[in-house]
Amino acid sequence: MHATDAGVEHDRACGRRWDVACLVLLLLVSLVPVWAFGSFASTDGPSHVYNANAIAHYLDEDCSAYGAAYGFNRFPVPNWTGHLLIAAFATVAPPVVAEKLFVSLYVLLLPLAMLYAVTAVGRRGQVAALLVFPWVHGTALLAGWYNFSLSLALLLLLIGFWRRRSESGGRGTTAGLFGLFLLLYLSHPVTLGAGLLAVVLLALHPERRAVARDSTGRPSAALHSAWRRLRVPLLCAAPFVAAVAVFAMWNEPLPLPTGGGFAASRIHVLLNYFLTGPMGPLQSSELRITLGYVALLWILFAVSLRRTVPGRSRAILWLFLAFVALSLVVPDRFGGGGNYGLRFATFAWLTLVLWIGSSAPGRRGRLLMRVAPVLAVLAQLLLRAPTLAQVAEYRRGMSEAAVSIDRGASFLPIELHPVRFPRPYYVPILARESASYPAAERCLVDVSNYEVQLISFPLTARPRTRRVYRDDVSLDEALVRADVPWLLVSAYPPHLDAEARGVTERRLRRIQLAYDLVARSERGGLHRVYRRRAATSGGKP
């Protein structure tokens, strides 16, 4: 081996060691927000934990209220994966810990799946996998889209698997594709469609050596070659695509959004591309980080377009452009789901990283790809820590108060503040569904839980289990219903609730007409438990 070749190989070995060191460091740092606080902060996450815990303890004698209130969905809805994993963890751990175990699995799986896909697309660009870390605790996870978040890792595994095995074929390839499409269906139907699109484009735009081997110059030969590559993935995906079609027709539509509709949702998508990315900033100080990180990725993308790499497949670039186009044209809500623009934008960002990795970045580019994610993740954690601690403390107080509610009873969480969120907005949003934690801990029936009232999830409410919303009309309804014997009433800290004090006082007076105060949380007294007076049960207060 020449001295020059030995030096190049030594540099590559050092680079790989640095890549591994950065990967391990970022994995450990990404686990800190999961385990450093009493509970994991997300919006819809508590509702998923509540339903998964009900699945895990559905047959337990202590939780017989679940069987009376809920039944299993007869349709194999594409929202099972996250619930099954959390339910499995909930059989050996408390609900809050079960959620943390699930989130930890996702935190580890997404970057490793990106590494698997990047190395399948361009083996010398593995350092690009580090670019995904600032998105791990991003929009999808903060929103509590647990099934969707897990499906992102499965999408990357599908792309990496098909990129490696598309030319080899065989039973192993067929079984692997079928299994990945099955997991994608059970995780999220939109990501299933994204995975099928990815496989089709990769099959239609194979590596140049595969094209040279298959091409004879005849159009019929080109079509036959394309069909040979597409036949297996299409057959593997067909039953799940058909199931999604049935599910979309059978599912109940979500109410149309107010406040701008399609145009407003496209503005959010454009802001995602040029300002926030999938990082989901919680406050203005994080916007500087996200803006800088988004700008860096666009610069790396522009540089990658100028680099010519032999054998580089253009399918990833076409896939990126397809996801961008879909994010800008698909309706924001249909088939019982929503936020499709932001979901397709997330797919676009993932494929952008794959394309950057396929360009075999130079020394400066590799250094930038190591340093930028580390700085972004550390800054993200430091800036968010006070907010995450505040949300965890708020939820801990709620669980303290809920101990006074009889185990297995039905209760209604009431927010004393108006529906609109006071500023800073992130604390109310992340605490919105927090009553699901004490409900899961004590096998309570939360009559306001949104998930069991939809037919998109594994558990559904029985016909006699009427849902109560948390607005003023539902509060009036709850006050005259004997099947809501308990209220868990929560207020925000004074600095968040100042603008709504008049409204909260009026709601509290109406509650006190029919309910007696039983307990208050020790932490600031923000959470109170009320029990219906026997004399007014079933009557109008």
C-alpha positions as a printed Julia matrix, in Angstrom:
541×3 Matrix{Float64}:
   0.0     0.0     0.0
   1.38    3.4    -0.96
   2.01    6.0     1.73
  -0.7     8.23    0.28
  -3.27    5.43    0.35
  -2.26    4.57    3.91
  -2.74    8.19    4.96
  -6.18    8.34    3.36
  -7.2     5.11    5.08
  -5.92    6.43    8.41
  -7.95    9.63    8.01
 -11.06    7.6     7.23
 -10.55    5.42   10.29
 -10.13    8.5    12.51
 -13.23   10.02   10.95
 -15.26    6.89   11.67
 -14.11    6.93   15.3
 -15.21   10.56   15.62
 -18.54    9.72   14.02
 -19.11    6.9    16.52
 -18.11    9.15   19.44
 -20.54   11.88   18.33
 -23.29    9.31   17.8
 -22.91    7.86   21.31
 -22.69   11.33   22.89
 -25.83   12.54   21.12
 -27.75    9.37   21.98
 -26.96    9.86   25.67
 -27.82   13.57   25.6
 -31.1    12.84   23.8
 -32.12   10.5    26.63
 -31.68   13.23   29.26
 -35.02   15.03   28.62
 -36.78   11.67   28.87
 -35.45   10.66   32.3
 -34.39   13.9    34.01
 -37.96   14.98   34.86
 -40.88   13.39   36.65
 -42.84   12.82   33.44
 -42.17   13.21   29.75
 -43.64   16.42   28.3
 -45.85   16.08   25.22
 -49.36   17.15   24.25
 -51.22   13.98   23.21
 -48.78   11.57   24.85
 -50.71   11.21   28.16
 -53.85   10.16   26.28
 -51.92    7.44   24.46
 -50.4     6.29   27.76
 -53.86    6.17   29.34
 -55.27    4.0    26.57
 -52.22    1.75   26.44
 -52.44    1.28   30.21
 -56.13    0.38   29.84
 -55.14   -2.28   27.28
 -52.45   -3.64   29.6
 -54.81   -3.89   32.61
 -58.1    -4.45   30.8
 -58.73   -7.79   32.53
 -57.4    -6.85   35.97
 -59.94   -6.94   38.79
 -58.66   -3.63   40.17
 -59.31   -1.99   36.8
 -62.73   -3.46   36.0
 -63.95    0.07   35.19
 -62.03   -0.11   31.9
 -64.01   -3.09   30.67
 -67.28   -1.41   31.6
 -66.42    1.83   29.82
 -64.39    0.72   26.79
 -64.32   -1.99   24.16
 -61.73   -3.02   21.59
 -61.97   -1.7    18.06
 -62.98   -4.5    15.71
 -61.11   -2.95   12.78
 -57.28   -3.38   12.74
 -56.74    0.37   12.92
 -53.32    1.71   11.88
 -52.51    3.04   15.34
 -51.59   -0.12   17.22
 -47.77   -0.21   17.37
 -47.18    2.52   19.94
 -50.08    1.36   22.08
 -48.86   -2.24   22.12
 -45.33   -1.24   23.09
 -46.47    1.08   25.88
 -48.96   -1.56   27.05
 -46.18   -4.14   27.18
 -44.03   -1.79   29.25
 -47.04   -0.96   31.47
 -47.33   -4.59   32.55
 -44.0    -4.3    34.38
 -43.74   -0.56   35.15
 -45.96    2.37   36.21
 -47.61    4.29   33.35
 -45.18    7.22   33.48
 -42.17    4.89   33.36
 -43.77    2.83   30.58
 -44.04    6.0    28.52
 -40.4     6.85   29.17
 -39.32    3.38   28.06
 -41.25    3.78   24.83
 -39.87    7.26   24.16
 -36.35    5.99   24.92
 -36.84    3.27   22.33
 -37.84    5.87   19.76
 -34.96    8.2    20.73
 -32.47    5.4    20.1
 -34.17    3.95   17.04
 -34.62    7.07   14.89
 -30.9     8.05   14.67
 -29.82    4.42   14.21
 -32.41    3.97   11.47
 -31.11    7.13    9.8
 -27.57    5.73    9.98
 -28.8     2.48    8.4
 -30.53    4.36    5.56
 -27.69    6.84    4.95
 -25.08    4.11    4.68
 -27.33    2.28    2.21
 -27.6     5.4     0.04
 -23.96    6.55    0.3
 -21.49    4.57    2.37
 -19.02    7.45    2.72
 -21.67    9.86    4.0
 -22.54    8.12    7.28
 -21.67   11.29    9.21
 -24.83   12.87    7.78
 -26.9    10.63   10.08
 -25.93   12.93   12.96
 -27.99   15.71   11.37
 -31.24   14.06   12.51
 -30.56   14.44   16.25
 -32.04   17.97   16.74
 -35.31   16.57   15.35
 -35.56   13.68   17.79
 -37.27   15.89   20.38
 -39.03   17.87   17.69
 -42.52   18.65   16.49
 -43.8    15.07   16.19
 -42.66   13.95   19.64
 -43.68   17.18   21.4
 -47.14   16.86   19.89
 -47.37   13.35   21.31
 -47.68   11.73   17.87
 -46.17    8.54   19.22
 -47.27    6.19   16.46
 -46.2     8.65   13.78
 -42.84    9.25   15.47
 -42.12    5.54   15.56
 -43.18    5.22   11.94
 -40.46    7.69   10.9
 -37.8     5.24   12.05
 -39.62    2.41   10.27
 -39.69    4.49    7.07
 -35.92    4.92    7.21
 -35.45    1.2     7.87
 -37.61    0.43    4.83
 -35.58    2.76    2.6
 -32.29    1.31    3.82
 -33.51   -2.28    3.5
 -34.86   -1.85   -0.02
 -31.79    0.08   -1.17
 -29.61   -2.84   -0.09
 -31.83   -5.74   -1.16
 -33.73   -4.5    -4.24
 -31.41   -6.27   -6.69
 -30.78   -9.45   -4.71
 -34.4   -10.56   -4.33
 -35.21  -13.87   -2.67
 -37.51  -14.91    0.15
 -35.62  -12.87    2.72
 -36.26   -9.67    0.76
 -39.96  -10.48    0.33
 -40.42  -11.35    4.01
 -38.53   -8.24    5.11
 -40.61   -5.95    2.87
 -43.87   -7.54    3.99
 -42.91   -7.19    7.66
 -41.87   -3.55    7.29
 -45.05   -2.65    5.41
 -47.07   -4.41    8.11
 -45.33   -2.41   10.85
 -45.81    0.8     8.89
 -49.52    0.09    8.51
 -49.92   -0.61   12.22
 -47.99    2.58   13.04
 -49.36    5.24   10.69
 -51.19    5.09    7.33
 -49.56    8.25    5.94
 -46.07    6.88    6.54
 -47.14    3.65    4.85
 -47.94    5.69    1.74
 -44.63    7.52    2.04
 -42.8     4.19    2.29
 -44.52    2.82   -0.8
 -43.64    5.98   -2.73
 -40.02    5.67   -1.62
 -39.78    2.04   -2.71
 -41.35    2.8    -6.1
 -38.96    5.68   -6.84
 -35.95    3.66   -5.72
 -37.06    0.8    -7.96
 -37.6     3.07  -10.97
 -34.24    4.83  -10.45
 -31.79    2.08   -9.46
 -28.04    2.43   -9.32
 -26.28    2.94  -12.63
 -24.69   -0.5   -12.59
 -28.13   -2.07  -12.27
 -29.4     0.03  -15.19
 -26.42   -1.03  -17.31
 -27.06   -4.67  -16.49
 -30.78   -4.53  -17.31
 -30.92   -2.15  -20.26
 -30.88   -3.46  -23.84
 -32.06   -0.25  -25.44
 -35.59   -1.53  -26.12
 -38.58    0.21  -24.42
 -40.19   -3.16  -23.74
 -37.03   -4.35  -22.01
 -36.97   -1.21  -19.83
 -40.62   -1.73  -18.85
 -39.99   -5.4   -18.08
 -36.99   -4.46  -15.94
 -39.02   -1.85  -14.04
 -41.85   -4.31  -13.44
 -39.39   -6.94  -12.23
 -38.11   -4.52   -9.59
 -41.59   -3.24   -8.63
 -43.49   -6.53   -8.56
 -42.45   -7.73   -5.12
 -42.84   -4.43   -3.19
 -46.21   -3.71   -4.79
 -47.52   -7.16   -3.91
 -46.19   -6.85   -0.35
 -47.8    -3.43    0.14
 -51.11   -4.19   -1.63
 -53.07   -5.67    1.33
 -52.1    -2.81    3.62
 -52.89   -0.12    1.05
 -56.31   -1.72    0.61
 -56.8    -1.75    4.39
 -55.91    1.96    4.57
 -58.46    2.72    1.84
 -61.18    0.88    3.79
 -60.1     2.59    6.99
 -60.23    6.06    5.38
 -63.78    5.45    4.1
 -64.95    3.91    7.38
 -63.34    6.45    9.68
 -65.23    9.5    10.85
 -63.9    12.84    9.53
 -62.36   15.35   11.88
 -64.06   18.76   12.05
 -62.7    21.24    9.54
 -60.12   23.62   11.0
 -61.06   27.19   11.75
 -58.93   30.27   11.37
 -57.7    30.13    7.79
 -58.15   26.5     6.75
 -55.95   25.26    3.93
 -54.13   28.58    3.37
 -53.19   28.88    7.05
 -51.94   25.29    7.19
 -49.71   25.92    4.13
 -48.18   28.92    5.89
 -47.24   26.61    8.74
 -45.63   24.23    6.24
 -43.63   27.02    4.62
 -42.48   28.24    8.04
 -41.39   24.68    8.72
 -39.17   24.73    5.63
 -37.63   28.14    6.19
 -37.74   28.82    9.94
 -38.42   26.0    12.38
 -37.78   22.7    10.59
 -39.01   19.62   12.5
 -37.36   20.86   15.73
 -40.58   22.27   17.22
 -39.21   25.28   19.13
 -41.07   25.93   22.39
 -40.08   29.56   22.85
 -38.54   32.5    21.02
 -35.02   31.79   22.25
 -35.1    28.46   20.43
 -36.06   30.11   17.15
 -32.5    31.38   16.72
 -31.19   27.8    16.97
 -33.76   26.38   14.58
 -33.31   29.19   12.07
 -29.55   28.66   12.06
 -29.9    24.89   11.78
 -32.41   25.13    8.93
 -30.09   27.53    7.09
 -27.18   25.12    7.57
 -29.14   22.23    6.08
 -30.15   24.27    3.05
 -26.51   25.22    2.52
 -25.43   21.59    2.78
 -28.18   20.68    0.33
 -27.01   23.3    -2.17
 -23.42   22.06   -1.87
 -24.52   18.44   -2.33
 -26.25   19.32   -5.6
 -22.92   20.45   -7.01
 -21.06   17.27   -6.07
 -21.04   14.51   -8.67
 -20.67   11.04   -7.16
 -20.38    7.99   -9.47
 -23.29    5.58   -9.09
 -25.34    8.09   -7.1
 -29.05    7.37   -7.43
 -31.26   10.36   -8.15
 -34.25    8.61   -6.6
 -33.61   10.23   -3.19
 -33.67   13.68   -4.76
 -36.9    12.89   -6.61
 -38.35   11.53   -3.38
 -37.43   14.73   -1.53
 -39.08   16.87   -4.23
 -42.18   14.66   -4.2
 -42.59   15.03   -0.43
 -42.16   18.81   -0.68
 -44.83   18.99   -3.39
 -47.24   16.79   -1.42
 -46.76   18.86    1.73
 -47.9    21.93   -0.18
 -50.93   20.47   -1.98
 -52.53   17.77    0.2
 -55.59   18.74    2.26
 -54.76   19.22    5.89
 -57.56   16.9     7.07
 -59.24   13.9     5.48
 -60.02   10.27    6.32
 -60.19   10.97   10.04
 -56.63   12.34   10.28
 -54.96   15.72   10.15
 -51.77   17.78    9.93
 -50.84   16.09    6.67
 -48.82   19.05    5.41
 -46.47   18.98    8.4
 -46.19   15.19    8.22
 -45.1    15.25    4.58
 -42.72   18.09    5.37
 -41.12   15.84    8.0
 -40.64   13.13    5.36
 -39.03   15.74    3.11
 -36.51   16.74    5.79
 -35.54   13.11    6.39
 -34.93   12.5     2.69
 -32.97   15.75    2.48
 -30.53   14.32    5.04
 -30.31   11.11    2.99
 -29.45   13.14   -0.11
 -26.78   15.1     1.75
 -25.3    11.83    2.95
 -25.21   10.43   -0.58
 -22.88   13.24   -1.71
 -19.81   11.93    0.19
 -19.13   15.28    1.95
 -15.59   16.64    2.17
 -13.51   17.16    5.29
 -15.03   20.54    6.17
 -18.51   19.24    5.56
 -17.94   16.25    7.82
 -16.58   18.48   10.58
 -19.63   20.72   10.3
 -21.97   17.74   10.44
 -20.35   16.59   13.67
 -20.2    19.93   15.45
 -23.57   21.48   14.45
 -25.86   18.7    15.78
 -23.96   18.53   19.09
 -24.26   22.29   19.63
 -27.91   22.35   18.54
 -28.95   19.45   20.8
 -27.11   20.83   23.84
 -28.6    24.3    23.35
 -32.06   22.8    22.81
 -31.81   20.86   26.08
 -30.54   23.82   28.13
 -33.2    26.2    26.83
 -36.05   23.73   27.3
 -35.09   22.4    30.71
 -36.96   25.09   32.76
 -40.13   24.56   30.73
 -39.94   20.78   30.99
 -39.39   21.04   34.74
 -42.41   23.35   35.09
 -44.65   20.96   33.14
 -43.46   17.99   35.22
 -44.14   19.89   38.46
 -47.62   20.84   37.24
 -48.4    17.21   36.43
 -47.02   16.01   39.76
 -49.43   18.3    41.58
 -52.31   16.94   39.53
 -51.44   13.37   40.51
 -51.18   14.43   44.17
 -54.71   15.79   44.17
 -56.17   12.85   42.21
 -55.19   10.4    44.95
 -58.41   11.48   46.72
 -60.6    10.15   43.89
 -62.03    6.68   44.5
 -60.17    4.06   42.48
 -62.05    3.07   39.33
 -64.42    6.04   39.51
 -65.44    8.28   36.61
 -64.17   11.83   36.71
 -64.01   14.95   34.6
 -60.87   17.11   34.34
 -61.83   20.79   34.31
 -59.51   23.61   33.28
 -60.43   26.85   34.96
 -58.78   28.92   32.24
 -60.44   29.69   28.89
 -59.79   27.41   25.94
 -57.41   29.91   24.37
 -53.93   29.49   25.74
 -52.31   32.34   27.67
 -48.69   33.17   27.04
 -46.21   31.63   27.23
 -48.22   29.15   25.21
 -46.07   26.04   25.56
 -46.85   25.2    29.2
 -50.66   25.01   28.71
 -50.28   22.99   25.51
 -47.91   20.44   27.01
 -50.11   20.1    30.13
 -53.38   19.85   28.21
 -54.0    16.09   28.55
 -52.12   15.64   31.84
 -55.15   14.3    33.73
 -54.62   11.05   31.83
 -51.63   10.26   34.08
 -53.56   10.01   37.38
 -56.36    8.31   35.45
 -53.92    5.6    34.32
 -52.33    5.32   37.77
 -55.67    4.76   39.55
 -57.69    3.02   36.79
 -60.05    6.0    36.59
 -62.44    6.61   33.71
 -61.67   10.0    32.16
 -64.93   11.0    30.49
 -63.14   13.72   28.51
 -60.44   11.49   26.98
 -60.51   12.28   23.28
 -58.88    9.11   22.0
 -61.54    6.59   23.04
 -64.22    8.76   21.44
 -62.65    8.31   17.98
 -62.67    5.1    15.96
 -59.05    5.57   14.9
 -57.54    3.92   17.98
 -57.5     0.44   19.55
 -59.99    1.24   22.34
 -63.37    2.87   21.8
 -65.95    4.07   24.29
 -69.03    1.93   24.73
 -72.26    3.58   23.57
 -73.39    4.34   27.11
 -70.09    6.08   27.95
 -70.87    9.64   26.95
 -68.03   12.01   26.38
 -67.89   15.37   28.12
 -65.81   18.15   26.66
 -63.98   20.64   28.83
 -65.67   23.81   27.64
 -68.37   25.87   29.37
 -71.29   23.93   27.83
 -69.87   20.61   29.0
 -69.26   22.02   32.47
 -72.93   22.9    32.7
 -73.78   19.39   31.5
 -71.45   17.79   34.04
 -73.04   19.69   36.88
 -76.38   17.99   36.27
 -75.11   14.47   35.45
 -74.96   11.84   38.17
 -72.43    9.76   36.21
 -69.71   12.39   36.76
 -69.3    12.18   40.54
 -65.78   13.62   40.64
 -64.1    16.7    39.21
 -60.36   17.31   38.95
 -60.14   21.07   38.66
 -56.88   22.66   37.56
 -55.67   26.24   37.27
 -52.47   27.57   35.79
 -49.81   29.32   37.85
 -50.79   32.94   38.63
 -48.39   34.46   36.08
 -50.1    32.43   33.33
 -53.65   32.91   34.57
 -53.71   36.67   35.2
 -55.63   37.56   32.04
 -58.3    34.92   32.67
 -58.87   35.43   36.38
 -62.46   36.6    35.96
 -63.4    33.56   33.92
 -61.75   31.12   36.33
 -63.53   32.63   39.33
 -66.93   32.31   37.62
 -66.29   28.67   36.73
 -65.17   27.92   40.27
 -68.35   29.43   41.74
 -70.51   27.29   39.45
 -68.63   24.16   40.47
 -69.04   24.93   44.18
 -72.83   25.03   43.78
 -72.97   21.27   43.19
 -69.65   19.87   44.44
 -67.73   19.83   47.71
 -64.01   20.4    47.87
 -62.21   17.19   48.93
 -58.51   17.88   48.43
 -55.97   20.31   47.03
 -52.5    19.66   45.73
 -49.66   20.62   48.05
 -47.64   22.22   45.23
 -49.22   25.67   44.97
 -52.79   24.44   45.39
 -53.34   24.63   41.62
 -55.28   21.34   41.47
 -58.42   20.56   43.44
 -60.67   17.53   43.7
 -64.42   17.99   44.1
 -67.09   15.37   44.85
 -70.74   15.75   43.94
 -73.07   16.41   46.83
 -75.49   13.56   47.37
 -78.4    15.98   47.74
 -77.9    17.39   44.24
 -77.06   14.16   42.39
 -79.0    14.09   39.15
 -80.61   17.44   39.82
 -79.9    20.9    38.59
 -77.71   22.88   41.02
